[in-house]
Amino acid sequence: STLSEAAPPDTVVALFNVRDRDSGDNGRTTCELTGEQPFRITLLAADAYALVTSETLDREQVEEYNVTVRARDEGSPALSASKTLLVRLLDVNDN
């Protein structure tokens, strides 16, 4: 995915769904980001999420981000899966 460094906070970077076919608590899922990055996850619906920017970005400081999303169910024991997304920033003339 590519994103302009001029994108304001709360810009949607990616949309994704998380599903667990189990029933009850074993089928309920949550998502989180690993590490410190200028992004956050927003819940859109029961299984739908958006990865959005949480602050202003600067390509001169960081050209790309590896954003790892971890989905976990609420079963016991809890099971999880991770996916890493590459987000490249596009340069904007700052002058």
C-alpha positions as CSV (number, residue, x, y, z in Angstrom):
1,S,0.0,0.0,0.0
2,T,1.2,3.5,-0.7
3,L,0.2,6.6,1.2
4,S,1.0,10.3,0.8
5,E,3.0,11.8,3.6
6,A,0.4,14.7,3.4
7,A,-2.4,12.4,4.5
8,P,-4.1,13.8,7.6
9,P,-4.6,11.8,10.8
10,D,-7.6,9.3,10.6
11,T,-6.8,8.5,6.9
12,V,-7.9,4.9,6.1
13,V,-4.8,2.9,4.9
14,A,-6.4,-0.6,4.7
15,L,-9.7,-2.4,5.3
16,F,-9.7,-6.0,6.5
17,N,-12.0,-8.7,7.9
18,V,-11.2,-11.2,10.7
19,R,-13.2,-14.3,11.1
20,D,-13.1,-17.3,13.4
21,R,-15.5,-20.1,12.6
22,D,-15.8,-21.2,16.3
23,S,-18.9,-20.4,18.3
24,G,-19.2,-18.5,21.6
25,D,-16.1,-16.9,23.1
26,N,-13.9,-19.0,20.9
27,G,-15.3,-17.2,17.9
28,R,-15.0,-13.6,19.1
29,T,-12.0,-11.8,17.9
30,T,-9.9,-8.7,18.6
31,C,-7.1,-7.0,16.7
32,E,-4.1,-5.1,17.8
33,L,-0.9,-3.6,16.3
34,T,2.5,-4.8,17.5
35,G,5.1,-2.2,18.2
36,E,4.9,1.6,18.2
37,Q,3.8,3.1,14.9
38,P,1.7,6.1,13.7
39,F,-1.3,3.9,13.0
40,R,-4.3,2.4,14.9
41,I,-7.0,-0.1,14.3
42,T,-10.7,1.0,14.2
43,L,-13.6,-1.5,14.5
44,L,-16.1,-0.8,11.7
45,A,-18.5,-3.8,12.3
46,A,-18.5,-7.2,14.0
47,D,-15.6,-8.6,11.8
48,A,-14.5,-5.5,9.9
49,Y,-11.6,-3.3,10.8
50,A,-9.7,-0.3,9.3
51,L,-6.1,0.5,9.7
52,V,-5.9,4.3,10.0
53,T,-3.2,6.9,10.5
54,S,-3.0,8.2,14.1
55,E,-0.7,11.2,13.4
56,T,1.0,13.2,10.7
57,L,3.6,11.3,8.7
58,D,6.9,12.5,7.4
59,R,8.7,10.6,4.6
60,E,12.0,12.4,5.2
61,Q,12.0,10.6,8.6
62,V,10.6,7.2,7.7
63,E,10.0,6.0,4.1
64,E,8.0,2.9,4.8
65,Y,6.4,1.0,7.7
66,N,6.0,-2.7,8.3
67,V,2.7,-2.8,10.2
68,T,1.9,-6.1,11.9
69,V,-1.7,-6.8,12.8
70,R,-2.4,-9.6,15.3
71,A,-5.9,-11.1,15.5
72,R,-6.7,-13.1,18.5
73,D,-9.8,-15.1,19.6
74,E,-11.3,-15.0,23.1
75,G,-11.1,-18.8,23.6
76,S,-9.2,-20.6,26.2
77,P,-6.4,-21.0,25.3
78,A,-6.5,-17.9,23.0
79,L,-5.3,-18.5,19.5
80,S,-3.8,-15.8,17.3
81,A,-2.6,-15.1,13.8
82,S,-0.5,-12.2,12.4
83,K,-0.2,-10.4,9.1
84,T,2.3,-7.8,8.1
85,L,1.4,-5.0,5.8
86,L,4.0,-2.8,4.0
87,V,3.0,0.9,3.9
88,R,5.2,3.1,1.7
89,L,5.0,6.8,1.9
90,L,4.9,9.0,-1.2
91,D,6.9,12.2,-1.1
92,V,5.2,15.6,-1.2
93,N,7.3,18.7,-2.0
94,D,7.6,20.4,1.4
95,N,8.9,23.7,0.0
